[in-house]
Amino acid sequence: MNSYCLICHKNIRQEGDFWEMFYVDDCICHKCRAELIYHPINIKLDGLSIEGLYLYQDLLRQLLIQFKEYHDEALFPLFLYRQGKDIARKYRGYSMMYLPSSAESIRQRGFLPVQKIFSLVDLPVIDGFYKKSNRDQKSRPYRKREQIAQQIALKAGSDVRGKKILLVDDVVTSGATMLAAYRLIREQARAVKGLSMSYNRRFMHKRDVFFTNVFR
């Protein structure tokens, strides 16, 4: 069966090395996978523990822009292809809650990027958050993001009482949005943790961050 790299489009089974052709189960080739800096860390923010997987840099940044802004939905498997099952095992008993996009972003893209990325994780989902405005935090100064985070609200009828919740997002930039969601549900939920597919480099230099090798 042929398998083509989603990034460079090389035929992995025919053009790859021995390991790729016969043993590796992946949707991108070794060379492209090596360019994604997979460096899991654990970030502590105001009582919330956030697991970050990939460093948000160069190639990953380009791929997310292509995926989200140029609506290249076919890229979605590559982000968590090798971690999805491990995430489901580690957070067994949790329900995922996606951090929301603005209504305008959803309309323009026609899909929910975070939902697509985490669709490879077999955990229950609670669709509980929405944005009260169409403002986007992308390209805004850091000082503005705290204000933007206040636009997150909990949907009427969302019941998280007594549940274990895993907040998920594609990128943690300042942590403000993740914290805003956390503060909305922490009094009701049994437990709350965060998981982001990627994280900003600034977190690597914080004193309350430690590195982890939980996922492959």
Secondary structure as GFF3:
##gff-version 3
##sequence-region A 1 216
A	DSSP	alpha_helix	12	15	.	.	.	ID=ss1
A	DSSP	alpha_helix	18	22	.	.	.	ID=ss2
A	DSSP	alpha_helix	30	35	.	.	.	ID=ss3
A	DSSP	beta_strand	38	45	.	.	.	ID=ss4
A	DSSP	beta_strand	48	55	.	.	.	ID=ss5
A	DSSP	alpha_helix	58	68	.	.	.	ID=ss6
A	DSSP	three_ten_helix	73	75	.	.	.	ID=ss7
A	DSSP	alpha_helix	77	80	.	.	.	ID=ss8
A	DSSP	alpha_helix	84	90	.	.	.	ID=ss9
A	DSSP	beta_strand	94	98	.	.	.	ID=ss10
A	DSSP	alpha_helix	103	109	.	.	.	ID=ss11
A	DSSP	alpha_helix	113	117	.	.	.	ID=ss12
A	DSSP	three_ten_helix	118	120	.	.	.	ID=ss13
A	DSSP	beta_strand	129	131	.	.	.	ID=ss14
A	DSSP	alpha_helix	142	149	.	.	.	ID=ss15
A	DSSP	beta_strand	152	154	.	.	.	ID=ss16
A	DSSP	beta_strand	164	172	.	.	.	ID=ss17
A	DSSP	alpha_helix	176	185	.	.	.	ID=ss18
A	DSSP	beta_strand	191	199	.	.	.	ID=ss19
A	DSSP	three_ten_helix	201	205	.	.	.	ID=ss20
A	DSSP	beta_strand	209	211	.	.	.	ID=ss21
###
